[in-house]
Amino acid sequence: MRKWTFVTTFVGMMLLISMGASNRAFAEVKINVGVNFPPPPPLVIPAPPPVVVIPNTYVYFPPEVQSEILFYHGYWYRPYQERWYRSGSYKGPWVYVVPEKVPRAVLHLPPDYRHVPPGHQRISHAQLKKNWKTWEREKHWDKHEYQHEERETHESEKGGHGQGKGKHDD
């Protein structure tokens, strides 16, 4: 009798354990709902493009590339069909970025940012890769733009090459 009770108890415990394990496994099922947007078509850029810095930002763009791509904080950003994509290279591969993760500096550019004034410094791809962190850390473009504006103002006051407004300028 004692053996029978032991066997029954053992079988009952095994059933309870197996039921508990299956319930636990069922409770741990995870459902992941994601939206995967197809990447934009590849860009064909035969050589690393030179870039220019967009004034008052640390966002760069290659003026010779017809597609809209931007460099900021070590990544390339590309808008396509009202969505944003990001890559570590100007060539891709492009990965969808949720709107909240697109940097504000990239989203809030001046509408005419593609207009590059004559003489605006072109930066080689190699220089960009090598220096962008230092330029941001040391606020290089803030100093550069300030000195450039100061020089233009000084030259126009002296009647030099600057484009100051006089009485007869309309």
LODRENDO-173730 format. One record per atom (N, C-alpha, C): x, y, z. Coordinates in steps of 0.1 Angstrom, whole numbers, padded with zeros to 4 digits, always signed. Each point is the difference from the previous one (the first is absolute). Last residue first. Example, Ala and Ser with C-alpha at 12.3 -4.5 7.8 and 13.67 -1.06 7.14 Angstrom:
LODRENDO-173730
+0128-0022+0071+0009+0011+0000-0008+0011+0008+0003-0057-0001-0009+0012+0000+0009+0012+0000
END
This chain:
LODRENDO-173730
+0204+0994-0541-0014-0003+0001-0003-0015-0001+0041+0039+0012-0003-0014-0003-0014-0002+0002+0024+0041+0009-0006-0001-0014-0002-0015-0004+0018+0014+0043-0012+0008-0002-0006-0003-0013+0029-0040+0018+0002+0015+0000-0014+0007-0002+0019-0052+0016-0011+0008-0006+0004+0015+0002+0036-0042-0005-0007+0007+0009-0011+0008-0007+0034-0040-0010-0012+0005-0007-0009+0008+0010+0057-0010-0003-0013-0004+0005-0011+0006-0007+0048+0008-0007-0007-0010-0009-0013-0004+0006+0020+0046+0018+0007-0011-0006-0009-0008-0009-0006+0039+0031-0003+0002-0014+0008-0011-0008-0003+0004+0048+0011+0007-0006-0002+0002-0014-0033-0023+0024+0002+0013+0007+0011+0008-0006-0007-0044-0015-0011+0009-0005+0001+0014+0006+0029-0034+0016+0004+0004-0014-0010+0009-0006-0009-0018+0043+0012+0009+0000+0004+0005-0013-0034-0033+0003-0005+0013+0006+0011+0010+0000+0011-0044-0014-0009+0007-0010-0004+0014+0005+0024-0027+0031+0009+0004-0011-0009+0008-0011-0023-0021+0035+0007+0011+0005+0009+0006-0011-0023-0040-0009-0009+0012+0001+0007+0012+0004+0025-0039+0001-0003+0003-0014-0010+0012+0000+0012-0018+0041+0011+0007-0005-0003+0004-0015-0032-0025+0022+0001+0012+0007+0011+0008-0007-0006-0044-0013-0010+0009-0006+0001+0014+0006+0029-0033+0017+0003+0003-0014-0010+0010-0006-0006-0016+0044+0011+0009-0001+0003+0004-0014-0033-0032+0007-0004+0012+0006+0011+0011-0001+0009-0044-0014-0007+0008-0010-0006+0013+0006+0025-0031+0028+0008+0005-0011-0008+0010-0009-0006-0024+0046-0008+0010-0007+0007+0007-0011+0015-0039+0027+0006+0013+0001-0007+0011-0006-0018-0045-0001+0005+0002+0014+0006+0014+0002-0013-0013-0044-0011+0002+0009+0004+0003+0014+0034-0010-0031-0007+0012-0004-0012+0003+0009+0022-0041+0005+0008+0011+0005-0006+0013-0003-0020-0038-0018-0001+0000+0015+0007+0012+0006+0004-0008-0047-0013+0005+0004-0002+0001+0015+0040-0015-0030-0001+0012+0009-0013+0003+0006+0014-0038-0031+0010+0002+0009-0003+0010+0011-0030-0008-0036+0001-0012+0008+0011+0002+0011-0004+0034-0032-0012-0001+0008+0001-0012+0010+0034+0005-0032+0001+0010+0011-0012+0000+0009+0000-0028-0038+0010-0005+0009+0001+0010+0012-0028+0012-0036-0006-0011+0008+0010-0005+0011+0005+0050-0017+0001-0013-0006-0006-0010+0010-0015+0051-0006+0008-0008+0009+0000-0014-0006-0008+0055-0015-0004-0014-0003+0010-0009+0009-0016+0054+0004+0010-0010+0001-0006-0014-0002-0017+0047-0022-0003-0007+0012+0009-0013+0000-0003+0033-0036+0011+0000+0009-0002-0007+0013-0043+0017-0025+0013-0002-0006+0011+0001+0010-0047-0017+0018+0006+0012-0005+0013-0002-0007-0042-0034+0003+0014+0001+0006+0006+0013-0006-0050-0025+0008+0006+0012-0007+0014+0002+0007-0031-0032+0017+0008-0005-0012+0006+0011-0008-0029+0008+0039+0013-0005+0004+0008-0005-0012-0045+0023+0008+0009+0002-0012+0014-0005+0003-0036-0003+0033-0006-0005-0013+0010+0002-0012+0018-0008+0051-0006+0011-0008-0005-0005-0013+0000-0035+0039+0010+0007-0008-0007+0012-0007-0013-0038+0035-0003+0014+0000+0010+0008-0007+0002-0049+0006-0014+0004-0004-0003+0014-0002+0043-0016+0015-0003-0005-0014-0014+0004-0004+0013+0009+0044+0008+0008-0009-0002-0004-0015-0021-0024+0035-0007+0012-0002+0009+0009-0010+0004-0055+0000+0004+0012+0007-0007+0013-0004-0021-0049+0000+0007+0008-0010+0004+0013+0007-0026-0035+0021+0015-0002+0001+0007+0008-0011-0049-0002+0005+0006+0006+0012+0015-0001+0001-0025-0019-0037+0001+0015+0000+0006+0005+0012+0015-0048-0016-0013+0005+0005+0002+0015+0001+0028-0028-0035+0001+0006+0013-0013+0006+0004+0023-0039-0038-0011+0009+0005+0003+0005+0014+0039-0014-0033-0009-0006+0009-0010+0010+0005+0039-0010-0042-0008+0009+0006-0010-0007+0009+0053-0012-0019-0014-0003-0001-0008+0010+0009+0031+0023-0025-0010-0009+0006+0008-0011+0007+0020+0039-0022-0005-0010-0010-0011-0009+0006+0025+0033+0025-0008+0008-0010-0006-0010-0010+0010-0017+0050+0007+0003-0012-0009+0008-0009-0015-0018+0041+0014+0004+0004+0008+0004-0012-0055+0006+0005+0011-0010-0004+0013+0005+0006-0060+0008-0002+0014+0003+0006+0010-0011-0005-0054+0024-0011+0009-0012+0000+0014+0005+0004-0056+0018-0001+0014+0003+0001+0007-0014+0002-0049+0018-0025+0006-0007+0011+0015+0003+0000-0032+0015-0034-0004+0005+0013+0004-0008+0012+0017-0010-0045-0015-0003+0001-0005+0004+0014+0048+0005+0003-0005-0007-0012-0014-0004+0003+0049+0026+0021-0015+0000-0001-0004-0007-0012+0047-0004+0029-0006+0001-0013-0015+0000+0001+0052+0004+0028-0015-0001+0001-0005+0003-0014+0049-0017+0026-0006+0006-0011-0015-0002+0001+0039+0003+0041-0010-0008-0008-0004+0008-0012+0029+0017+0035+0006-0013-0004-0009-0009-0008-0012+0045+0016+0004-0008+0011+0004-0014-0004-0020+0022-0040-0001+0006+0014+0004-0010+0010-0009+0010-0057+0009-0006+0009-0001+0008+0014-0034-0009-0047+0006+0009+0010+0009-0008+0009-0029-0001-0051+0006-0007+0011+0008+0010+0008-0034-0003-0046+0002+0007+0013+0006-0009+0010+0008-0001-0055-0009-0005+0011+0003+0007+0013+0028+0011-0037-0014+0004-0002-0010-0005+0010+0054+0012+0003-0009-0012+0000-0014+0005-0001+0037+0030+0005+0000-0006-0014-0009-0012-0001+0007+0025+0042-0008+0008-0010+0000-0006-0014+0003-0022+0051+0008+0001-0012-0007+0007-0011-0003+0008+0056-0006-0007-0012+0009+0001-0012-0004+0006+0060+0008+0001-0013-0009-0006-0011-0005+0021+0053-0005-0009-0009+0007+0003-0014+0001+0023+0044+0012-0009-0003-0006-0011-0009-0015+0054+0005-0003-0014+0003+0013-0007+0000-0005+0046-0015-0007+0000+0013-0004-0014+0005+0011+0002-0052+0003+0010+0010-0009-0001+0013+0015-0042-0029-0011+0010-0001+0002+0010+0011+0040-0027-0025-0008+0001+0012-0011+0010-0002+0022-0033-0038+0001+0014+0006-0008-0001+0012+0027-0040-0032-0012+0006+0007+0003+0014+0003+0018-0042-0036+0003+0010+0009-0013+0006+0005+0002-0052-0015-0003+0014-0004+0006+0010+0010+0016-0051-0019-0004+0007+0013-0003+0015-0003-0007-0031-0042+0012+0003+0009-0006+0007+0012-0031-0016-0033+0013-0006-0004+0012+0002+0009-0054-0005+0008+0010+0011+0001+0013-0006-0003-0053-0014+0001+0012-0003-0008+0008+0012+0000-0040-0022+0034+0006+0012-0006+0012-0005-0008-0046-0030+0012+0014+0003+0003+0005+0013-0007-0051-0006+0016+0008-0006-0010+0015+0004+0002-0031-0003+0043+0000+0008-0012+0009-0007-0011-0022-0031+0037+0010+0011-0001-0002+0007-0013-0042-0023+0026+0011-0003-0010+0010+0011-0001-0027-0009+0045-0002+0007-0013+0011-0004-0009-0024-0022+0045+0012+0001-0008-0003+0006-0013-0022-0004+0052-0002+0004-0014+0013+0001-0007-0020-0031+0044+0009+0011-0005-0004+0003-0014-0013-0030+0047-0006+0006-0012+0009+0011-0004+0003-0046+0032+0007+0012-0004-0007+0005-0013-0010-0034+0045-0004+0003-0014+0006+0014-0003+0010-0044+0036+0001+0014-0003-0005+0002-0015-0004-0038+0043-0001+0002-0014+0000+0015-0003-0001-0023+0043+0011+0007-0004+0001+0002-0015-0035-0025+0023+0000+0014+0005+0012+0008-0005-0003-0046-0009-0010+0007-0008-0001+0014+0005+0029-0028+0023+0005+0002-0014-0010+0008-0008-0013-0012+0043+0011+0010+0001+0005+0003-0015-0031-0035+0006-0006+0013+0002+0010+0011+0000+0016-0044-0003-0007+0004-0013-0007+0013+0002+0020-0017+0038+0010+0003-0010-0006+0005-0013-0028-0017+0034+0006+0013+0004+0010+0005-0010-0018-0043-0005-0010+0010-0003+0005+0014+0003+0027-0036+0011+0000+0002-0014-0011+0010-0004+0004-0010+0045+0012+0006-0004+0000+0003-0016-0035-0025+0020-0001+0014+0004+0012+0007-0005+0000-0046-0007-0010+0007-0008-0001+0014+0004+0029-0025+0026+0005+0001-0014-0010+0007-0009-0014-0011+0043+0010+0011+0001+0006+0002-0014-0029-0037+0005-0007+0013+0001+0009+0012+0000+0019-0043+0001-0006+0002-0013-0008+0014+0000+0019-0015+0041+0011+0003-0010-0006+0004-0014-0030-0016+0034+0005+0013+0003+0011+0005-0010-0016-0044-0004-0010+0010-0003+0004+0014+0002+0029-0034+0013-0001+0000-0014-0010+0011-0004+0003-0009+0046+0012+0006-0005+0000+0002-0015-0034-0025+0020-0002+0014+0003+0012+0008-0005+0002-0046-0004-0010+0005-0009-0002+0015+0002+0028-0024+0029+0006+0001-0014-0010+0007-0009-0015-0011+0043+0009+0011+0000+0006+0003-0013-0026-0038+0005-0008+0012+0000+0009+0013+0000
END
